[in-house]
Amino acid sequence: MALWRAYQRALAAHPWKVQVLTAGSLMGLGDIISQQLVERRGLQEHQTGRTLTMVSMGCGFVGPVVGGWYRVLDRLIPGTTKVDALKKMLLDQGAFAPCFLGCFLPLVGVLNGMPAQDNWAKLKRLWPAVQLANFYLVPLHYRLAVVQCVAVVWNSYLSWKAHQL
């Protein structure tokens, strides 16, 4: 609980920095899970550069872009009702997701060697339901962290698939 309170204090004092660092940390965690639990590389065979690439993606691309979008979205559609959450999810999926994925997937493909169509197919099935719950249940300043926590599983999968021989 003390760690959670410290996180909340840091988030209140430096929301942007903490959200971006959280995104990077959780993307890196996804890669560590992939390498250690899925691929069973062991510490001797762990590819640190690969993990740092995922951390960089989180801090340099995902955190700033998605965090910024959530701020814009909350200004466009203020409120926390079920209808507001549905409107946010529809705008997110109809306007933001195609643009974001159009940038993110090629970048992941370049960095990890995974075909963009594999990423796209998986995301199309998962993301709308996650976002509906996110916009309805999660306050704005926690949304990026919640999405990234859910994405740890996705990031683990991406990292594992992208680095298969």
Sequence and secondary structure as in RCSB ss.txt:
>XXXX:A:sequence
MALWRAYQRALAAHPWKVQVLTAGSLMGLGDIISQQLVERRGLQEHQTGRTLTMVSMGCGFVGPVVGGWYRVLDR
LIPGTTKVDALKKMLLDQGAFAPCFLGCFLPLVGVLNGMPAQDNWAKLKRLWPAVQLANFYLVPLHYRLAVVQCV
AVVWNSYLSWKAHQL
>XXXX:A:secstr
 HHHHHHHHHHHHSHHHHHHHHHHHHHHHHHHHIIIIIS   GGG  HHHHHHHHHHIIIIIHHHHHHHHHHHHH
HS   SHHHHHHHHHHIIIIIHHHHHHHHHHHHHHHH   HHHHHHHHHHHHHHHHHHHHHHS HHHHHHHHHHH
HHHHHHHHHHHHT  
